[in-house]
Amino acid sequence: MNVFYNKEGIGDTLLVTLKFDHEGDKLHERRGNVVRIYDEKTNETLGYNIFHASNYFQISENNAIVLNDAFVDTLNNVLKENGFQDKIEADLSPKFVVGFVRKKEKHPNADKLSVCQVDVGNEILQIVCGAPNVAEGQKVVVAKVGAVMPSGLVIKHAELRGVPSSGMICSARELELPNAPQEKGILVLEGEQYQIGEPFRF
């Protein structure tokens, strides 16, 4: 689940997205200040738009909202107040984490791409990476599926030139870190303070 808010851009409306890669026809129903967006055939809920959001939430961020248990509880209360019985279960695990490149292989169908096996603490993710400086043995910043980049890009499961990829190894520029180099290349984390699987804060 991802939640977006930009009062200047779209007004006092909270956008809640539960599924990004939906390709079927969408319908919507409105109850009070909440619009539910759902799949026409399966009735699966794809997201919600909550109007007059500042009446329900104290929001200081613009764009992606950092979720916590209290915010999700409030969100579920808003749905109930407006006549929806749905209950949202959110994955609140960190989406930007320290990863360790355990294996790197040449992409079978692209000269400038590598297929990496990246340890993020509780699982090994296969990530296709185009950075020229990626190598085995590096600690890196991984944006997991569901992460929202500072640019607004949402990280999804993908297939790049026929190879599945689940996440992204990030550059300093993509993370919009201060004084990020402009040349192409991932951010390599140096030092013992970075532990595999821990959240990366920026």
C-alpha positions as YAML, in Angstrom:
chain: A
units: angstrom
residues:
- id: 1
  name: MET
  ca: [0.00, 0.00, 0.00]
- id: 2
  name: ASN
  ca: [1.14, 3.53, -0.80]
- id: 3
  name: VAL
  ca: [-0.47, 6.79, 0.28]
- id: 4
  name: PHE
  ca: [0.03, 10.14, -1.44]
- id: 5
  name: TYR
  ca: [-0.95, 13.68, -0.54]
- id: 6
  name: ASN
  ca: [-0.17, 16.90, -2.37]
- id: 7
  name: LYS
  ca: [-2.52, 19.72, -1.44]
- id: 8
  name: GLU
  ca: [-1.02, 22.19, -3.89]
- id: 9
  name: GLY
  ca: [-1.09, 19.72, -6.76]
- id: 10
  name: ILE
  ca: [-4.41, 17.89, -6.38]
- id: 11
  name: GLY
  ca: [-6.19, 19.56, -3.47]
- id: 12
  name: ASP
  ca: [-7.11, 18.23, -0.04]
- id: 13
  name: THR
  ca: [-7.36, 14.62, -1.20]
- id: 14
  name: LEU
  ca: [-5.54, 11.56, 0.13]
- id: 15
  name: LEU
  ca: [-4.78, 8.96, -2.54]
- id: 16
  name: VAL
  ca: [-4.52, 5.39, -1.26]
- id: 17
  name: THR
  ca: [-3.20, 2.82, -3.74]
- id: 18
  name: LEU
  ca: [-3.45, -0.85, -2.86]
- id: 19
  name: LYS
  ca: [-2.53, -2.34, -6.24]
- id: 20
  name: PHE
  ca: [-0.34, -0.66, -8.86]
- id: 21
  name: ASP
  ca: [-0.14, -3.12, -11.73]
- id: 22
  name: HIS
  ca: [-3.85, -3.58, -12.40]
- id: 23
  name: GLU
  ca: [-4.69, -3.83, -16.09]
- id: 24
  name: GLY
  ca: [-8.44, -4.50, -16.11]
- id: 25
  name: ASP
  ca: [-11.40, -2.12, -16.15]
- id: 26
  name: LYS
  ca: [-11.93, 0.02, -13.06]
- id: 27
  name: LEU
  ca: [-15.14, 1.24, -11.46]
- id: 28
  name: HIS
  ca: [-15.70, 3.46, -8.44]
- id: 29
  name: GLU
  ca: [-18.29, 4.07, -5.78]
- id: 30
  name: ARG
  ca: [-18.56, 7.05, -3.45]
- id: 31
  name: ARG
  ca: [-19.80, 7.10, 0.11]
- id: 32
  name: GLY
  ca: [-19.48, 10.37, 1.98]
- id: 33
  name: ASN
  ca: [-15.95, 11.69, 1.51]
- id: 34
  name: VAL
  ca: [-14.49, 8.39, 0.31]
- id: 35
  name: VAL
  ca: [-14.34, 6.94, -3.20]
- id: 36
  name: ARG
  ca: [-13.52, 3.25, -3.51]
- id: 37
  name: ILE
  ca: [-11.81, 2.18, -6.76]
- id: 38
  name: TYR
  ca: [-12.27, -1.47, -7.65]
- id: 39
  name: ASP
  ca: [-11.96, -4.06, -10.41]
- id: 40
  name: GLU
  ca: [-15.12, -4.37, -12.48]
- id: 41
  name: LYS
  ca: [-14.93, -8.16, -12.81]
- id: 42
  name: THR
  ca: [-13.50, -9.32, -9.48]
- id: 43
  name: ASN
  ca: [-14.68, -6.49, -7.19]
- id: 44
  name: GLU
  ca: [-11.13, -6.37, -5.78]
- id: 45
  name: THR
  ca: [-10.41, -3.03, -4.10]
- id: 46
  name: LEU
  ca: [-7.59, -1.21, -5.89]
- id: 47
  name: GLY
  ca: [-7.52, 1.97, -3.83]
- id: 48
  name: TYR
  ca: [-9.37, 4.87, -2.25]
- id: 49
  name: ASN
  ca: [-9.57, 8.62, -2.66]
- id: 50
  name: ILE
  ca: [-10.36, 10.44, 0.57]
- id: 51
  name: PHE
  ca: [-11.65, 13.99, 0.09]
- id: 52
  name: HIS
  ca: [-11.27, 16.73, 2.73]
- id: 53
  name: ALA
  ca: [-8.39, 14.69, 4.11]
- id: 54
  name: SER
  ca: [-7.27, 17.42, 6.53]
- id: 55
  name: ASN
  ca: [-10.52, 16.86, 8.45]
- id: 56
  name: TYR
  ca: [-9.27, 13.39, 9.36]
- id: 57
  name: PHE
  ca: [-5.47, 13.48, 9.24]
- id: 58
  name: GLN
  ca: [-2.69, 15.81, 10.32]
- id: 59
  name: ILE
  ca: [-0.44, 15.69, 7.27]
- id: 60
  name: SER
  ca: [2.81, 17.60, 6.99]
- id: 61
  name: GLU
  ca: [4.34, 15.71, 4.06]
- id: 62
  name: ASN
  ca: [3.75, 16.33, 0.41]
- id: 63
  name: ASN
  ca: [3.76, 13.32, -1.94]
- id: 64
  name: ALA
  ca: [4.36, 9.91, -0.30]
- id: 65
  name: ILE
  ca: [3.22, 9.51, 3.31]
- id: 66
  name: VAL
  ca: [5.36, 7.55, 5.76]
- id: 67
  name: LEU
  ca: [2.96, 5.01, 7.21]
- id: 68
  name: ASN
  ca: [2.71, 3.77, 10.77]
- id: 69
  name: ASP
  ca: [0.16, 1.80, 12.80]
- id: 70
  name: ALA
  ca: [-1.62, 4.94, 14.04]
- id: 71
  name: PHE
  ca: [-2.07, 6.29, 10.50]
- id: 72
  name: VAL
  ca: [-3.45, 2.95, 9.27]
- id: 73
  name: ASP
  ca: [-5.85, 2.80, 12.24]
- id: 74
  name: THR
  ca: [-7.11, 6.30, 11.42]
- id: 75
  name: LEU
  ca: [-7.49, 5.33, 7.77]
- id: 76
  name: ASN
  ca: [-9.61, 2.33, 8.70]
- id: 77
  name: ASN
  ca: [-11.75, 4.50, 10.99]
- id: 78
  name: VAL
  ca: [-12.32, 6.97, 8.14]
- id: 79
  name: LEU
  ca: [-13.47, 4.15, 5.88]
- id: 80
  name: LYS
  ca: [-15.88, 2.93, 8.56]
- id: 81
  name: GLU
  ca: [-17.23, 6.42, 9.28]
- id: 82
  name: ASN
  ca: [-18.00, 6.82, 5.59]
- id: 83
  name: GLY
  ca: [-19.85, 3.54, 5.25]
- id: 84
  name: PHE
  ca: [-17.19, 1.07, 4.10]
- id: 85
  name: GLN
  ca: [-16.64, -2.14, 6.03]
- id: 86
  name: ASP
  ca: [-13.28, -2.86, 4.37]
- id: 87
  name: LYS
  ca: [-10.23, -3.09, 6.61]
- id: 88
  name: ILE
  ca: [-6.81, -2.25, 5.24]
- id: 89
  name: GLU
  ca: [-3.86, -4.41, 6.27]
- id: 90
  name: ALA
  ca: [-0.63, -2.56, 5.55]
- id: 91
  name: ASP
  ca: [2.90, -3.86, 5.17]
- id: 92
  name: LEU
  ca: [4.85, -1.42, 7.33]
- id: 93
  name: SER
  ca: [8.24, -3.06, 6.85]
- id: 94
  name: PRO
  ca: [10.97, -0.67, 5.61]
- id: 95
  name: LYS
  ca: [11.11, -0.31, 1.84]
- id: 96
  name: PHE
  ca: [14.63, 1.18, 1.64]
- id: 97
  name: VAL
  ca: [17.15, -1.21, 3.18]
- id: 98
  name: VAL
  ca: [20.83, -2.05, 3.19]
- id: 99
  name: GLY
  ca: [21.53, -4.91, 0.82]
- id: 100
  name: PHE
  ca: [24.59, -7.03, 0.08]
- id: 101
  name: VAL
  ca: [25.38, -8.10, -3.49]
- id: 102
  name: ARG
  ca: [26.13, -11.81, -3.14]
- id: 103
  name: LYS
  ca: [26.29, -12.67, -6.84]
- id: 104
  name: LYS
  ca: [26.51, -10.75, -10.09]
- id: 105
  name: GLU
  ca: [26.11, -12.26, -13.54]
- id: 106
  name: LYS
  ca: [25.95, -10.81, -17.02]
- id: 107
  name: HIS
  ca: [22.42, -10.39, -18.33]
- id: 108
  name: PRO
  ca: [21.87, -13.01, -21.06]
- id: 109
  name: ASN
  ca: [20.10, -10.58, -23.38]
- id: 110
  name: ALA
  ca: [21.66, -7.17, -22.66]
- id: 111
  name: ASP
  ca: [25.32, -6.18, -22.62]
- id: 112
  name: LYS
  ca: [24.93, -3.27, -20.19]
- id: 113
  name: LEU
  ca: [22.74, -5.03, -17.63]
- id: 114
  name: SER
  ca: [23.72, -7.30, -14.74]
- id: 115
  name: VAL
  ca: [21.61, -9.82, -12.86]
- id: 116
  name: CYS
  ca: [22.33, -9.54, -9.14]
- id: 117
  name: GLN
  ca: [21.37, -11.69, -6.16]
- id: 118
  name: VAL
  ca: [21.03, -9.24, -3.29]
- id: 119
  name: ASP
  ca: [20.74, -10.23, 0.37]
- id: 120
  name: VAL
  ca: [18.37, -7.87, 2.20]
- id: 121
  name: GLY
  ca: [18.45, -9.68, 5.52]
- id: 122
  name: ASN
  ca: [15.35, -11.83, 5.41]
- id: 123
  name: GLU
  ca: [15.45, -12.84, 1.74]
- id: 124
  name: ILE
  ca: [17.56, -12.82, -1.41]
- id: 125
  name: LEU
  ca: [16.18, -10.58, -4.15]
- id: 126
  name: GLN
  ca: [17.01, -10.92, -7.82]
- id: 127
  name: ILE
  ca: [17.56, -7.41, -9.18]
- id: 128
  name: VAL
  ca: [18.52, -6.44, -12.71]
- id: 129
  name: CYS
  ca: [20.91, -3.48, -12.53]
- id: 130
  name: GLY
  ca: [22.34, -1.24, -15.23]
- id: 131
  name: ALA
  ca: [24.96, 0.53, -13.14]
- id: 132
  name: PRO
  ca: [28.52, 0.11, -14.43]
- id: 133
  name: ASN
  ca: [30.02, -0.03, -10.92]
- id: 134
  name: VAL
  ca: [27.88, -2.77, -9.35]
- id: 135
  name: ALA
  ca: [29.98, -5.68, -8.06]
- id: 136
  name: GLU
  ca: [29.86, -8.70, -5.78]
- id: 137
  name: GLY
  ca: [30.65, -7.96, -2.14]
- id: 138
  name: GLN
  ca: [29.17, -4.46, -2.06]
- id: 139
  name: LYS
  ca: [26.77, -3.07, 0.49]
- id: 140
  name: VAL
  ca: [24.16, -1.07, -1.38]
- id: 141
  name: VAL
  ca: [20.83, 0.69, -0.91]
- id: 142
  name: VAL
  ca: [17.91, -1.40, -2.13]
- id: 143
  name: ALA
  ca: [14.46, 0.00, -2.88]
- id: 144
  name: LYS
  ca: [12.14, -2.95, -2.38]
- id: 145
  name: VAL
  ca: [8.89, -3.52, -4.23]
- id: 146
  name: GLY
  ca: [6.39, -0.94, -2.97]
- id: 147
  name: ALA
  ca: [9.01, 1.71, -2.28]
- id: 148
  name: VAL
  ca: [8.29, 5.22, -3.55]
- id: 149
  name: MET
  ca: [11.36, 7.01, -4.87]
- id: 150
  name: PRO
  ca: [11.80, 10.76, -4.21]
- id: 151
  name: SER
  ca: [10.86, 11.31, -7.88]
- id: 152
  name: GLY
  ca: [7.49, 9.64, -7.27]
- id: 153
  name: LEU
  ca: [8.43, 6.43, -9.09]
- id: 154
  name: VAL
  ca: [6.89, 3.37, -7.45]
- id: 155
  name: ILE
  ca: [9.08, 0.25, -7.45]
- id: 156
  name: LYS
  ca: [7.27, -2.79, -8.83]
- id: 157
  name: HIS
  ca: [8.06, -6.34, -9.83]
- id: 158
  name: ALA
  ca: [9.34, -6.12, -13.40]
- id: 159
  name: GLU
  ca: [10.87, -8.13, -16.21]
- id: 160
  name: LEU
  ca: [13.84, -6.56, -17.96]
- id: 161
  name: ARG
  ca: [14.79, -8.14, -21.27]
- id: 162
  name: GLY
  ca: [13.19, -11.40, -20.17]
- id: 163
  name: VAL
  ca: [14.70, -11.57, -16.66]
- id: 164
  name: PRO
  ca: [12.52, -10.98, -13.56]
- id: 165
  name: SER
  ca: [13.62, -8.18, -11.23]
- id: 166
  name: SER
  ca: [12.27, -7.45, -7.74]
- id: 167
  name: GLY
  ca: [13.54, -4.10, -6.54]
- id: 168
  name: MET
  ca: [16.17, -1.54, -7.47]
- id: 169
  name: ILE
  ca: [19.75, -0.90, -6.40]
- id: 170
  name: CYS
  ca: [19.84, 2.87, -5.93]
- id: 171
  name: SER
  ca: [22.24, 5.63, -6.83]
- id: 172
  name: ALA
  ca: [22.78, 8.68, -4.63]
- id: 173
  name: ARG
  ca: [21.16, 10.80, -7.32]
- id: 174
  name: GLU
  ca: [18.04, 8.63, -7.42]
- id: 175
  name: LEU
  ca: [17.78, 8.99, -3.64]
- id: 176
  name: GLU
  ca: [18.27, 12.77, -4.06]
- id: 177
  name: LEU
  ca: [21.05, 12.77, -1.47]
- id: 178
  name: PRO
  ca: [22.94, 16.03, -0.96]
- id: 179
  name: ASN
  ca: [25.99, 16.44, -3.22]
- id: 180
  name: ALA
  ca: [25.10, 13.30, -5.17]
- id: 181
  name: PRO
  ca: [27.48, 12.69, -8.09]
- id: 182
  name: GLN
  ca: [25.92, 13.16, -11.50]
- id: 183
  name: GLU
  ca: [27.76, 10.33, -13.20]
- id: 184
  name: LYS
  ca: [25.97, 7.02, -13.54]
- id: 185
  name: GLY
  ca: [26.58, 4.52, -10.77]
- id: 186
  name: ILE
  ca: [25.02, 3.03, -7.65]
- id: 187
  name: LEU
  ca: [25.72, 4.25, -4.13]
- id: 188
  name: VAL
  ca: [28.18, 1.88, -2.44]
- id: 189
  name: LEU
  ca: [27.98, 1.95, 1.36]
- id: 190
  name: GLU
  ca: [31.32, 1.93, 3.14]
- id: 191
  name: GLY
  ca: [31.84, 1.21, 6.81]
- id: 192
  name: GLU
  ca: [30.77, -1.25, 9.47]
- id: 193
  name: GLN
  ca: [27.84, 0.90, 10.60]
- id: 194
  name: TYR
  ca: [25.71, -0.46, 7.75]
- id: 195
  name: GLN
  ca: [24.11, -3.78, 8.62]
- id: 196
  name: ILE
  ca: [22.45, -5.99, 6.00]
- id: 197
  name: GLY
  ca: [18.67, -5.69, 6.12]
- id: 198
  name: GLU
  ca: [18.51, -2.60, 8.32]
- id: 199
  name: PRO
  ca: [16.48, 0.41, 7.12]
- id: 200
  name: PHE
  ca: [18.38, 3.01, 5.12]
- id: 201
  name: ARG
  ca: [17.43, 6.50, 6.22]
- id: 202
  name: PHE
  ca: [17.98, 9.50, 4.00]
...
